[in-house]
Structures are given as structure tokens and as C-alpha cells.
Amino acid sequence: MSVQSAAADVDVDLRQLFASLARNWLRIVMITLVVTGLAFAFAWLATPYYKATAKLEIGPRESVFTRPAGATNDDKPATDEEAVATEVQIISSPDILKKVATDLNLEKVPEFDEALNMSALNRALVLVGLKSDPFDISPEERALKAMHDKLNVYSIEKTRVIAVEFSSKDPKLAARVADTIAQAYLASKGNAKKESNTAATGFLGPEITDLQNRVKDAEAKVAAYRGQSDLLMGGNNSVLATQQLSELSTELSRVRANRAAAEATADSVRKALQNGGTLDSVPEVLSSELIQRLLERQVELRTNIADLSTTLLDNHPRIRALKSQLADLDGQIRNEAQKILKGLATQAQTAKAREDQLVEEVNQLKAASARAGEQQVQLDALQRDANAQRQQLESYMASYREAASRADRNYLPVDARLLSKAQVPTEPYFPKIGPITGAAAAASLLLMAIGTLLKELFSGRAMRPAAGARFEPIEQVTMPVARSEPAAFEAGDAGGGDSVADDRIRQSAARAAPPDEPVAKQAPEPWRSRLGEIDVDRAAEKLIGSGAARAIFVSPEGDEAAATAVLVAREVSDAGLRVLLLDLTASGAASRPMLDSGLFPGITNLLASEAQFSDVIHPDLYSDAHVIPVGTADPVKAMRAADRLPIIMQSLTTAYDLVVVECGPADAQGISRLVGDGTEVFLSMLEADEEVTQAAVKLIENGYPDVTLVTPVGHEPGNPLPGRRSAA
């Protein structure tokens, strides 16, 4: 079985764990009552403190009727959480607190100046340098420090309200200080506004005078430049040259359109005349009254010719005369068209001449307009400068009049108001006797219960084998028996009882007999002392009665005698004491029967710094005792740290009622590191021989006169714990 698997076979016994509360209930209750009583006495005797609260609302207080013209609430920054937090810092600033301390003369109140009523203890602490001397700082600073400790300024969540809390032994003083702090804050805000208003008027006065002079100069420059540049203004507030250029451009466009129309009409008439086509489609020809009459006469003649052609031949004189008249009419129409063509040509030439004249005038006006534009740009710049300075002057004058009127009427509303004054408290906020006493009782009871459970858990007494854990068979330690020593028998015992040899024969027969073959039961032989030794039960009674913290067992006869320490440890553990067995034998003869394994970490691992206490302490599988085995570390490396054994023993005796140490065949020098206050030294013996006698004599001669001989012979172990097997 490995160390890890063996350790995993252990579980927490909750019943045993919480049973420790019942075993230690008296100590828990007593300590809880003591702590509760002390808390009650403290709360009853403590000086009561009273707390008063004044509340301030942060927000704009400007009226709609007194607000400056053109100003709205939107012009002011929103009162957000950061703004409220800033006002909290202003209220608790040293300047306001100093003013309050001066107004209320708090420097003369002992509560605010510890130097006025120093106790003898405080003076002694100052003399030895454990406390600073209050006289090293001024009374004003001492009062200010005390006010800081008693003042609590905070903003109420999700509101714009600030609470000013102040605590004092005097309830009236607490309320008065809280109200005075609030009033001092409002006064400081008013003074700040007054200073700002005064600074504004002081700045605006000279600035207005300077602006008036600059406005005059700027307007004079505008007028002078306008006269020098001869910029004449036309309609639509524009320069005259620009306006004329616009008008000429419009006229040029009209003339060009007329010329183009005349040329197009003349061209269409010319083409009609050249091609012999009809002139009826030309509008200008049709618009002539003469041509209209000729065309009407032409239609009339054609109608007559058509009528006469029905009765007369083409060569008839009448028809020929009509056709001759019709030909003359065509000639007259074409002549009139020629005249119209000449008129259109003349009109186009006239328009062309007018166009040339207008183009020349437009070019001249373009140059004049460009010069006027440059001059207008410079004039506009001068005008803008003059307008800007005039607007600034008007704004400054309006602000100056507003600030001056507020200063004259002393109307400077602050952005805060006193929401509620501090009321004189009737009950102290400290101490609360009921809550303090109840909290102390509950806390002490809880801490004692937790401490008891942790102590039980870390000691290992609350550990048990895990469910389903399997243990390998171990080699049982045979309970030793004493051999026959005739010289040691007392005279009265010579004829009575059986010999030790007979006892060994009977025990061997019992071990060798088959399970189904009964062995004759013999009455137990009464135990007899030979060298003044005591049995296991009496050794356990001696340790319990003397209240010993350590029991050192020396076994000069070797590993078989190591069973004595195991039996004594179990007997004391069964009596209800917390017992730990420390195995210092080379072979682990004492701890192996208790753990069913020799692979657990133990004292050698602890000395070699390879493990901690919680790693090397294991529960006995057959009793409530705990055991620290030899371990698995290198013994040579472990012995280099043997000087740590006294420290380890001291720690173990602090955690356990009894520490049993099995040292094997050690001498007096070997056990010297293990001896301490409340130590009992035992010598384990199996047979009363010379070896045991010499070992006892050497221990007595080397400083252990109270050594006690103890033997396990004849001891009958009790029933093991439920679910556990007997080790012997």
C-alpha cells in the first residue's frame, strides 16, 4: 500500500467532529458569557455620542424674472454626480471648518482639544514617545482634526441632496455645528459669487471704454476708404459699376438675339426667292399688307380662270387676259419680297453694329467692376471689423449693466439651499447596548464553535477509515509472556499457580489448533509483580491521575516490548483523553500495528522538512489515538535535524493531552531531548532478567530516579472500536 492510497482511506467522521461541541460545551458557554459580559459592560460604561444631520439641496436658484436677458437654464452645466461630489468636498474643506470652529469657539471645548483634559495614561505615553504630543500643533489644528473625525458629509443616492452629519457628546452642540457648517457653505458660495461679480465689473469697465474708442476708429476707417475708392452704390446694395455691367450684359444678349433672328429670316427669304419657291411660309412676307392684298387678288384671278375654263378654251382672250394679270401679280409679290429681304439685311447690320458697340462698353465695365470688387472686399473687411467690435461693445455693456445692478441691489443667488435644519437628537447613536451585546454573544459563540471544530479536525480525532477501504493483512504482534524465573518468585507463591512455561505451551496450542477443534479454557492466571513493575492498566491510571503531558517508553528487550507503549496509549485514549504515539524505533514496531502499513510519512519526513504536521499525524485504526510513524525519509538526513525534536515535542504537547514516545532500547542520553515538564519515564519489560535490571539502574543513575517499570504480560485488550479490527 502506498502512502497516497493509505491516506485516501481516511474520511471525516462528522458525528465525532460535532460531538466535540458537546464535550466542550461548558468551555464554549463560559467564554461566550465572559465575552458577552465584557461587551455589555463596555456598552453600558461607554460615553454616548449623538449625531445630528442637516441637508442641502444642490441646484440653480435663479428666478425666471431675474435671469439675464437671453439666458436660460440650459446655459448652465447640469448638476450631475461629479458636481455633487465636488460640493461634498467643498463642504468638508478646511476653510469652512476653520470658520465654523472660530464662530462656535470650539477650541475651548475639551471634546475638540485633547490637550485640555489629558489623562495620566496619555501623558505617560507622550513622555515615553509612544504617542505624539498634542501641544506640538496649534489649538486650531487640534480642533480642526477633531472636527474631521466627527464630520461625515455624503450625497444621498439618486438625488441632488447632500447630508451633513456631525457627532458629539452634546446633542445640542452636534445640531448647532451641523447647521453652522451648512450656513457657512451657503455663505461661502454667496461670497464666491460676489467676488466673481466684482471681478466682472472691474474687468468690463475699462474694456468697454477701450472698445468704444476702437469702434470709432473702425467706423472712421470705413467712411474714409469709401470716399477714397469712390465706390458708388446702386440698387440692390451693389456697386454702380457692377450694376451697369449687369444691365449692359442683358442688353447685349437681347441685341444678339435680334440680330440672329433678322439674319435667319433674311436667309429664309433669300432662299425662297432664289429657288422660286412660295413665299407663303415666310412670316415676315406674310405680315406685309401689300403682299396680303396681292395674294388675295391672285387667289381671286385663279378662281375666275378656273370658272371660265369650264366654258372657254385656254386661248380665249378672256382667259389669256386673266393669266396675264396673274403673272403680273406674281412679279409684284416677288418685288415686294425683295424689298422685305433688303429691310431684314439692313436690320441685321444695324443689330451687328449695336452689338459691337455693346461689347466694347461691356469690356470697359468689366475692368471697372474688377477694380470695384477689389475695393469692395477691402471695404467689407473694414466693415466686418467695425461690426464685430460694435457687437462686442454692446455685449459688454449689457453684461456690465447686469453685474452692476446685481451688485447695487446685493442680489447674488447661490446654486444651493438649506433643505432641512439639523434637529437636536434625543437618542445616542453609540453605543447601542442591545445590538453590541447580541453581536458579541453571537460572534463569540460562533468563533468558539468554529475553533473547537477546527481543533478537533486538525487533531485527527475526527478522522475514520473511509467507507469501502480495504486493509492488507499484517503480521500481528504477539502479546509477550514472562518466562519462569524461580529466583524472582516470592515464597508465598512457590506452590500456587501454574508456571510461565505452561502458559506459553497453552498459548501455542491455542494458536496451532484448528478453528473447529476447541481448546480447553483455563482460568486466567493472576498477574504477579517481580521487580516492582506495574501492568498496562495501572500505568494508564498513573498517567491520567498525574496529568502527565509526556510518557517516555524505553524498551531494552527490543521490538516485542514496544507493544507496551501501544497498549498504554490506547488505554488512555479510551478514557477520553487526546493521545498521540510517537514511534522512534528503527523498525517502526510501535506504529506498524496501529496503521497496518509502514509506508506512511512520519517523524523522519518531518525532521527532513519533507512534510508538515498535518501530513505525518495519522489516526489509529483500532482506537481514538493518533500516531506519528517512523516515516519514509532517509534516517541519516533526518538525524541531522535531531535538535528540532524538543520543538516538535512542545508543539505536540500543546495539541494533545498526552504524547507517548516509544524510544526502543535507548539510554538516558538518547531520551534527554524528549523530556520536558510533566514527563513520566517508563521501562517496558517482558521478562525480569538482568538486561532489564541493568537498563533500569542506568536510567536511575543518569537522572531519572522516578522511572517506572511496566509490563504488558497478562493484559487483555478491550473490544476495538466499531468497524475496526483488534491489533493484537
Number of C-alpha atoms within 10 A of each C-alpha: 13 11 14 11 11 19 16 12 16 18 13 15 17 12 9 16 20 16 15 18 18 10 12 13 15 11 13 20 16 12 16 21 16 13 19 22 15 14 20 21 13 15 19 15 11 13 11 17 17 22 28 26 24 25 23 21 18 21 16 16 12 15 10 11 7 10 12 14 11 6 10 11 12 7 8 9 9 12 13 12 14 10 13 21 15 10 19 18 12 16 21 19 13 16 15 20 23 17 14 23 21 13 12 14 12 22 19 14 13 13 17 23 23 17 16 15 11 12 11 9 9 16 15 12 14 14 12 9 10 10 12 14 14 16 12 8 10 12 19 17 16 19 25 21 16 15 24 15 12 14 21 17 21 19 19 12 9 7 12 18 20 25 22 25 22 27 25 21 15 17 21 17 19 26 24 20 28 28 25 22 24 26 19 19 25 20 14 17 18 18 14 14 17 20 11 13 19 16 12 15 19 13 13 19 14 10 14 18 12 12 17 15 11 17 20 13 12 19 18 14 15 19 13 11 16 16 10 9 13 11 19 13 13 13 8 8 9 14 18 18 23 18 18 17 20 15 12 16 17 11 15 21 12 14 21 18 13 17 22 15 15 22 18 15 21 24 15 15 24 17 13 18 17 8 8 10 11 11 19 13 12 15 11 17 23 15 10 13 10 14 22 15 12 18 18 11 15 19 13 13 19 14 12 14 20 13 12 16 14 8 8 14 12 13 9 11 11 15 20 14 12 16 17 12 14 20 11 13 18 15 11 16 20 18 14 17 23 17 13 19 23 15 14 22 19 15 18 23 15 13 22 17 14 16 21 14 12 19 15 10 16 20 12 13 20 16 13 15 21 13 14 19 17 11 17 19 11 14 19 13 12 18 16 15 16 20 15 13 19 19 13 15 21 15 13 19 17 14 17 20 15 17 22 17 12 17 15 8 8 10 14 18 17 20 16 19 19 17 15 14 19 24 17 17 18 11 12 17 13 16 17 15 17 13 12 17 21 14 14 20 22 15 15 20 20 14 14 20 19 13 13 20 19 14 16 21 19 14 22 24 23 24 24 22 21 14 9 7 11 10 13 8 8 12 11 12 17 10 16 19 19 19 16 16 13 10 9 12 13 11 9 7 9 11 7 7 9 12 15 15 13 12 18 15 10 16 14 11 13 16 10 9 12 10 9 6 8 9 14 9 8 8 6 8 12 8 11 15 14 14 15 9 19 20 20 26 18 14 25 18 15 15 20 16 9 11 14 17 23 28 24 21 27 32 26 24 19 18 18 19 30 29 24 29 32 27 22 25 30 25 24 24 20 17 12 12 17 21 29 30 28 27 27 22 22 13 15 20 24 32 31 23 22 24 23 20 19 21 17 27 24 28 28 26 24 23 24 18 13 15 16 14 17 10 15 19 22 29 22 28 24 19 23 27 25 28 29 27 31 28 24 16 19 12 16 10 14 18 14 11 14 13 11 13 16 15 11 16 19 17 12 20 20 12 16 16 19 26 26 23 28 30 24 27 20 18 17 17 11 11 15 11 15 19 16 14 10 14 19 22 20 25 26 31 29 23 20 19 15 9 12 19 15 12 20 23 13 14 20 14 11 11 12 16 13 11 18 17 21 26 27 25 20 17 16 12 14 10 11 16 13 8 9 14 12 15 22 14
